[in-house]
Amino acid sequence: MIQSLKLSANLPEVMSFILFSLGLIFVLYFLVSWSKVYNSKDSLEFVYQWASFIGAFVWEDLLVFSLLHLIFVIITWISHDLRVGLLLIGIFWSVRSSGEALYFFLQQFHRPKHHPHNLEGHLKSFKPFLGEISQQKGYILMQITHQSVVVISISLTILLLKYWDYLPGWF
């Protein structure tokens, strides 16, 4: 009983330590994945064996999702509300799983003859940061970036609705 009281008294410090540790891990993942994407040119390397807990299948997924999860950690730490972090993770997994289910559904029943667009023009602005990436990597990065935007948009909408009464209605 006394130990549980001590733990509950130290819970803010424990949560801050956990969030700080997760933040460092996501920064490390981001830096390592950026290096891998930048130097890999056309090859794809799977990382789902050890990175699937944040939704990553390949290094390109890890690049975007480590940054997204770092943002989740920062938002949770700033809000001092674990429920906000859990909401962000729940929305992320809903969107990510829906995207992957749709992808595998389309892979099963639809065989595209060509890519819908030539991405070379779009990728030029990213090459200084990402290196000489292939069109396939470009599609992966665009897919997961847009999934991340959906997660952030849904999360912000829910948080806006939650705190609607606390926001000023005037400028």
Backbone as CSV, one residue per row, in Angstrom:
resi,resn,N_x,N_y,N_z,CA_x,CA_y,CA_z,C_x,C_y,C_z
1,MET,0.826,-1.188,0.000,0.000,0.000,0.000,0.865,1.244,0.000
2,ILE,1.880,1.280,0.872,2.737,2.460,0.967,3.544,2.615,-0.315
3,GLN,4.012,1.495,-0.910,4.763,1.583,-2.151,3.901,2.132,-3.276
4,SER,2.616,1.738,-3.332,1.737,2.256,-4.381,1.511,3.756,-4.200
5,LEU,1.472,4.235,-2.947,1.350,5.672,-2.713,2.606,6.406,-3.172
6,LYS,3.776,5.808,-2.928,5.023,6.420,-3.371,5.080,6.473,-4.890
7,LEU,4.636,5.402,-5.560,4.639,5.374,-7.012,3.686,6.424,-7.569
8,SER,2.503,6.548,-6.976,1.555,7.530,-7.485,2.057,8.948,-7.260
9,ALA,2.818,9.176,-6.197,3.384,10.500,-5.953,4.474,10.813,-6.976
10,ASN,5.190,9.790,-7.434,6.264,9.973,-8.402,5.807,9.781,-9.845
11,LEU,4.531,9.543,-10.054,4.036,9.249,-11.387,4.352,10.348,-12.405
12,PRO,4.204,11.632,-12.085,4.582,12.648,-13.082,6.044,12.552,-13.507
13,GLU,6.947,12.296,-12.544,8.357,12.161,-12.895,8.601,10.901,-13.718
14,VAL,7.926,9.815,-13.383,8.076,8.560,-14.125,7.576,8.752,-15.556
15,MET,6.412,9.381,-15.714,5.865,9.606,-17.051,6.764,10.538,-17.858
16,SER,7.302,11.571,-17.216,8.220,12.477,-17.923,9.457,11.724,-18.386
17,PHE,9.987,10.837,-17.536,11.152,10.034,-17.916,10.823,9.112,-19.084
18,ILE,9.669,8.465,-19.029,9.257,7.558,-20.108,9.085,8.336,-21.411
19,LEU,8.410,9.489,-21.346,8.206,10.286,-22.551,9.535,10.808,-23.107
20,PHE,10.428,11.240,-22.225,11.740,11.709,-22.658,12.513,10.572,-23.335
21,SER,12.467,9.388,-22.749,13.160,8.223,-23.320,12.583,7.864,-24.686
22,LEU,11.260,7.854,-24.788,10.626,7.576,-26.078,11.014,8.633,-27.112
23,GLY,11.042,9.880,-26.680,11.441,10.956,-27.580,12.845,10.745,-28.122
24,LEU,13.772,10.359,-27.255,15.147,10.088,-27.703,15.195,8.910,-28.676
25,ILE,14.420,7.884,-28.394,14.376,6.724,-29.296,13.858,7.140,-30.667
26,PHE,12.802,7.959,-30.702,12.240,8.385,-31.987,13.189,9.315,-32.736
27,VAL,13.940,10.148,-32.035,14.959,10.982,-32.685,16.036,10.087,-33.291
28,LEU,16.477,9.084,-32.543,17.473,8.135,-33.054,16.938,7.396,-34.280
29,TYR,15.701,6.892,-34.199,15.084,6.217,-35.349,15.043,7.138,-36.564
30,PHE,14.667,8.404,-36.341,14.582,9.358,-37.449,15.951,9.543,-38.105
31,LEU,16.976,9.756,-37.294,18.310,9.995,-37.849,18.852,8.777,-38.591
32,VAL,18.680,7.599,-38.023,19.161,6.371,-38.675,18.377,6.118,-39.960
33,SER,17.058,6.277,-39.920,16.250,6.030,-41.118,16.536,7.063,-42.201
34,TRP,16.766,8.323,-41.810,17.129,9.328,-42.807,18.417,8.919,-43.514
35,SER,19.403,8.468,-42.764,20.668,8.035,-43.352,20.453,6.852,-44.296
36,LYS,19.638,5.899,-43.874,19.370,4.713,-44.712,18.644,5.104,-45.995
37,VAL,17.621,5.964,-45.895,16.867,6.379,-47.079,17.766,7.189,-48.012
38,TYR,18.537,8.087,-47.456,19.400,8.958,-48.250,20.440,8.163,-49.036
39,ASN,20.951,7.105,-48.461,22.039,6.344,-49.083,21.593,5.086,-49.820
40,SER,20.305,4.782,-49.863,19.879,3.484,-50.395,19.463,3.496,-51.858
41,LYS,19.313,4.650,-52.466,18.918,4.787,-53.872,17.623,4.015,-54.149
42,ASP,17.695,2.929,-54.951,16.494,2.205,-55.374,16.101,1.046,-54.477
43,SER,16.992,0.592,-53.607,16.703,-0.617,-52.836,15.757,-0.328,-51.672
44,LEU,14.921,-1.311,-51.388,14.013,-1.250,-50.246,14.453,-2.294,-49.231
45,GLU,14.461,-1.908,-47.979,14.854,-2.841,-46.931,13.758,-2.857,-45.870
46,PHE,13.290,-4.043,-45.528,12.218,-4.168,-44.548,12.753,-4.068,-43.121
47,VAL,11.979,-3.402,-42.262,12.347,-3.230,-40.857,11.205,-3.639,-39.928
48,TYR,10.160,-4.250,-40.500,8.972,-4.551,-39.693,9.247,-5.536,-38.561
49,GLN,10.325,-6.322,-38.676,10.632,-7.283,-37.618,10.860,-6.578,-36.286
50,TRP,11.409,-5.373,-36.301,11.695,-4.663,-35.052,11.039,-3.289,-34.981
51,ALA,10.446,-2.791,-36.063,9.865,-1.442,-36.053,8.360,-1.433,-36.260
52,SER,7.738,-2.592,-36.287,6.289,-2.622,-36.541,5.478,-2.029,-35.393
53,PHE,6.074,-1.905,-34.209,5.322,-1.339,-33.083,4.975,0.134,-33.305
54,ILE,5.658,0.807,-34.249,5.242,2.165,-34.607,4.677,2.204,-36.019
55,GLY,4.365,1.052,-36.583,3.699,0.988,-37.881,4.626,0.998,-39.079
56,ALA,5.911,0.779,-38.889,6.884,0.860,-39.979,7.169,-0.513,-40.569
57,PHE,7.138,-0.574,-41.901,7.493,-1.789,-42.626,8.849,-1.651,-43.313
58,VAL,9.149,-0.456,-43.811,10.414,-0.191,-44.505,11.031,1.078,-43.912
59,TRP,12.283,1.363,-44.286,12.978,2.533,-43.729,12.224,3.824,-44.007
60,GLU,11.566,3.912,-45.151,10.825,5.127,-45.501,9.661,5.343,-44.547
61,ASP,8.998,4.260,-44.155,7.939,4.360,-43.135,8.524,4.880,-41.828
62,LEU,9.646,4.308,-41.441,10.267,4.678,-40.176,10.688,6.143,-40.162
63,LEU,11.131,6.652,-41.298,11.526,8.054,-41.399,10.362,8.974,-41.029
64,VAL,9.211,8.737,-41.617,8.041,9.600,-41.370,7.411,9.303,-40.010
65,PHE,7.249,8.023,-39.700,6.532,7.680,-38.463,7.338,7.961,-37.202
66,SER,8.662,7.908,-37.271,9.442,8.278,-36.079,9.253,9.758,-35.775
67,LEU,9.190,10.582,-36.813,8.936,12.004,-36.615,7.521,12.232,-36.089
68,LEU,6.549,11.524,-36.647,5.163,11.651,-36.185,5.038,11.230,-34.722
69,HIS,5.645,10.111,-34.358,5.560,9.650,-32.972,6.314,10.580,-32.026
70,LEU,7.379,11.204,-32.502,8.067,12.214,-31.695,7.119,13.387,-31.423
71,ILE,6.365,13.785,-32.429,5.366,14.851,-32.243,4.315,14.416,-31.223
72,PHE,3.887,13.155,-31.284,2.939,12.632,-30.293,3.503,12.746,-28.880
73,VAL,4.771,12.373,-28.719,5.416,12.434,-27.408,5.464,13.880,-26.911
74,ILE,5.837,14.794,-27.786,5.921,16.206,-27.394,4.556,16.750,-26.999
75,ILE,3.528,16.431,-27.782,2.171,16.893,-27.464,1.705,16.316,-26.134
76,THR,1.977,15.036,-25.897,1.589,14.397,-24.639,2.315,15.040,-23.466
77,TRP,3.606,15.302,-23.637,4.399,15.912,-22.570,3.922,17.344,-22.283
78,ILE,3.658,18.120,-23.318,3.197,19.497,-23.131,1.823,19.530,-22.463
79,SER,0.940,18.626,-22.872,-0.419,18.622,-22.320,-0.481,18.018,-20.916
80,HIS,0.547,17.267,-20.525,0.539,16.553,-19.237,-0.726,15.705,-19.091
81,ASP,-1.162,15.150,-20.215,-2.391,14.354,-20.217,-2.149,13.096,-21.050
82,LEU,-1.995,11.976,-20.368,-1.739,10.712,-21.047,-2.874,10.347,-21.999
83,ARG,-4.088,10.796,-21.679,-5.232,10.491,-22.550,-5.051,11.081,-23.943
84,VAL,-4.434,12.254,-24.024,-4.174,12.871,-25.331,-3.222,11.987,-26.133
85,GLY,-2.162,11.502,-25.504,-1.224,10.606,-26.184,-1.892,9.323,-26.637
86,LEU,-2.734,8.763,-25.793,-3.442,7.537,-26.164,-4.423,7.789,-27.307
87,LEU,-5.060,8.960,-27.302,-5.948,9.337,-28.399,-5.163,9.412,-29.710
88,LEU,-4.000,10.058,-29.680,-3.177,10.178,-30.878,-2.752,8.808,-31.398
89,ILE,-2.319,7.933,-30.504,-1.906,6.583,-30.906,-3.096,5.789,-31.448
90,GLY,-4.249,5.909,-30.799,-5.439,5.199,-31.274,-5.853,5.644,-32.669
91,ILE,-5.835,6.940,-32.910,-6.179,7.445,-34.242,-5.125,7.004,-35.255
92,PHE,-3.853,7.067,-34.874,-2.792,6.628,-35.781,-3.023,5.190,-36.226
93,TRP,-3.271,4.292,-35.269,-3.425,2.889,-35.644,-4.698,2.651,-36.441
94,SER,-5.741,3.421,-36.187,-6.959,3.299,-37.004,-6.675,3.680,-38.451
95,VAL,-5.999,4.805,-38.643,-5.693,5.258,-39.998,-4.672,4.337,-40.660
96,ARG,-3.630,3.981,-39.945,-2.579,3.134,-40.519,-3.130,1.769,-40.917
97,SER,-3.898,1.167,-40.050,-4.463,-0.147,-40.352,-5.451,-0.072,-41.511
98,SER,-6.247,0.984,-41.555,-7.179,1.158,-42.679,-6.418,1.307,-43.988
99,GLY,-5.347,2.091,-43.961,-4.539,2.273,-45.167,-3.914,0.976,-45.643
100,GLU,-3.379,0.202,-44.713,-2.763,-1.069,-45.092,-3.816,-2.075,-45.564
101,ALA,-4.983,-2.095,-44.930,-6.048,-2.997,-45.373,-6.471,-2.654,-46.799
102,LEU,-6.619,-1.363,-47.084,-6.978,-0.940,-48.437,-5.874,-1.317,-49.424
103,TYR,-4.618,-1.110,-49.046,-3.497,-1.456,-49.913,-3.517,-2.946,-50.259
104,PHE,-3.644,-3.801,-49.251,-3.633,-5.237,-49.516,-4.883,-5.690,-50.268
105,PHE,-5.993,-5.028,-50.023,-7.212,-5.333,-50.780,-6.986,-5.019,-52.255
106,LEU,-6.425,-3.851,-52.534,-6.167,-3.474,-53.925,-5.106,-4.370,-54.559
107,GLN,-4.097,-4.775,-53.787,-3.079,-5.678,-54.319,-3.679,-7.028,-54.709
108,GLN,-4.689,-7.448,-53.960,-5.304,-8.745,-54.216,-6.182,-8.731,-55.461
109,PHE,-6.893,-7.627,-55.688,-7.911,-7.628,-56.739,-7.627,-6.688,-57.905
110,HIS,-6.560,-5.900,-57.839,-6.311,-4.927,-58.891,-4.835,-4.946,-59.268
111,ARG,-4.550,-5.104,-60.539,-3.173,-5.098,-61.030,-2.988,-3.876,-61.937
112,PRO,-2.404,-2.813,-61.393,-2.201,-1.629,-62.243,-1.161,-1.906,-63.325
113,LYS,-1.396,-1.333,-64.504,-0.461,-1.507,-65.603,0.641,-0.459,-65.556
114,HIS,0.396,0.630,-64.875,1.388,1.694,-64.777,1.082,2.537,-63.553
115,HIS,2.064,3.298,-63.118,1.831,4.242,-62.027,0.961,5.379,-62.549
116,PRO,0.126,5.948,-61.709,-0.772,6.997,-62.184,-0.060,8.280,-62.613
117,HIS,1.096,8.548,-62.075,1.806,9.786,-62.403,3.303,9.518,-62.428
118,ASN,4.001,10.324,-63.182,5.446,10.294,-63.140,5.876,11.218,-62.008
119,LEU,6.510,10.670,-61.005,6.842,11.436,-59.806,8.171,12.181,-59.887
120,GLU,8.936,11.983,-60.934,10.266,12.574,-60.985,10.245,14.075,-60.713
121,GLY,9.306,14.783,-61.296,9.213,16.227,-61.081,8.903,16.578,-59.637
122,HIS,8.066,15.775,-59.000,7.701,16.024,-57.605,8.851,15.695,-56.652
123,LEU,9.657,14.710,-57.011,10.727,14.258,-56.126,11.959,15.156,-56.167
124,LYS,12.081,15.997,-57.184,13.271,16.844,-57.304,13.487,17.715,-56.077
125,SER,12.420,18.256,-55.527,12.574,19.146,-54.370,12.971,18.381,-53.109
126,PHE,12.743,17.078,-53.072,13.086,16.276,-51.898,14.478,15.649,-51.992
127,LYS,15.042,15.606,-53.187,16.327,14.922,-53.379,17.474,15.506,-52.561
128,PRO,17.542,16.826,-52.346,18.635,17.314,-51.481,18.557,16.740,-50.063
129,PHE,17.359,16.469,-49.597,17.177,15.940,-48.248,17.192,14.417,-48.221
130,LEU,16.570,13.766,-49.225,16.402,12.315,-49.218,17.364,11.574,-50.135
131,GLY,18.116,12.263,-50.955,19.022,11.594,-51.867,18.301,11.128,-53.120
132,GLU,18.943,10.265,-53.887,18.387,9.758,-55.146,17.412,8.619,-54.866
133,ILE,16.187,8.952,-54.514,15.203,7.910,-54.195,14.433,7.521,-55.454
134,SER,13.947,6.287,-55.457,13.191,5.771,-56.595,11.744,6.260,-56.531
135,GLN,11.023,6.056,-57.641,9.601,6.411,-57.647,8.830,5.575,-56.631
136,GLN,9.191,4.306,-56.485,8.510,3.452,-55.509,8.661,4.028,-54.112
137,LYS,9.860,4.465,-53.769,10.069,5.095,-52.459,9.271,6.387,-52.355
138,GLY,9.190,7.115,-53.459,8.382,8.329,-53.468,6.923,8.042,-53.154
139,TYR,6.380,6.977,-53.744,4.999,6.591,-53.456,4.823,6.190,-51.989
140,ILE,5.778,5.439,-51.462,5.708,5.031,-50.053,5.709,6.263,-49.152
141,LEU,6.643,7.165,-49.403,6.736,8.373,-48.569,5.491,9.239,-48.680
142,MET,4.929,9.348,-49.891,3.706,10.142,-50.053,2.534,9.488,-49.325
143,GLN,2.422,8.156,-49.429,1.325,7.442,-48.773,1.367,7.641,-47.267
144,ILE,2.517,7.417,-46.654,2.569,7.485,-45.197,2.555,8.916,-44.691
145,THR,3.062,9.851,-45.492,2.959,11.258,-45.102,1.495,11.682,-45.072
146,HIS,0.746,11.279,-46.067,-0.675,11.636,-46.089,-1.457,10.901,-45.000
147,GLN,-1.082,9.681,-44.668,-1.712,9.008,-43.535,-1.431,9.779,-42.252
148,SER,-0.221,10.294,-42.121,0.132,11.090,-40.938,-0.670,12.383,-40.886
149,VAL,-0.873,13.009,-42.028,-1.694,14.228,-42.077,-3.124,13.918,-41.652
150,VAL,-3.660,12.794,-42.082,-5.017,12.401,-41.667,-5.068,12.204,-40.148
151,VAL,-4.060,11.539,-39.597,-4.006,11.320,-38.142,-3.989,12.654,-37.408
152,ILE,-3.142,13.561,-37.830,-3.041,14.867,-37.172,-4.340,15.640,-37.324
153,SER,-4.952,15.592,-38.484,-6.206,16.317,-38.713,-7.340,15.794,-37.843
154,ILE,-7.487,14.482,-37.777,-8.541,13.898,-36.933,-8.271,14.219,-35.466
155,SER,-7.006,14.107,-35.053,-6.650,14.393,-33.659,-6.950,15.844,-33.302
156,LEU,-6.551,16.765,-34.161,-6.816,18.183,-33.897,-8.311,18.480,-33.855
157,THR,-9.063,17.819,-34.718,-10.514,18.019,-34.708,-11.122,17.539,-33.391
158,ILE,-10.708,16.377,-32.922,-11.226,15.851,-31.655,-10.820,16.750,-30.494
159,LEU,-9.556,17.183,-30.477,-9.100,18.069,-29.403,-9.803,19.425,-29.461
160,LEU,-10.053,19.923,-30.653,-10.801,21.174,-30.809,-12.207,21.024,-30.235
161,LEU,-12.856,19.915,-30.535,-14.196,19.677,-29.987,-14.157,19.538,-28.469
162,LYS,-13.115,18.897,-27.951,-12.997,18.712,-26.504,-12.833,20.047,-25.779
163,TYR,-12.026,20.935,-26.363,-11.728,22.207,-25.703,-12.495,23.385,-26.316
164,TRP,-13.556,23.113,-27.030,-14.317,24.138,-27.732,-14.761,25.275,-26.805
165,ASP,-15.258,24.925,-25.626,-15.768,25.945,-24.702,-14.667,26.823,-24.110
166,TYR,-13.434,26.364,-24.155,-12.324,27.131,-23.581,-11.675,28.072,-24.599
167,LEU,-12.035,27.930,-25.866,-11.443,28.754,-26.909,-12.266,30.017,-27.115
168,PRO,-11.597,31.147,-27.333,-12.351,32.382,-27.586,-13.025,32.308,-28.946
169,GLY,-14.197,32.865,-29.028,-14.930,32.881,-30.270,-14.709,34.175,-31.056
170,TRP,-13.767,34.954,-30.636,-13.493,36.229,-31.283,-11.999,36.350,-31.556
171,PHE,-11.606,37.330,-32.320,-10.197,37.543,-32.643,-9.613,38.586,-31.733
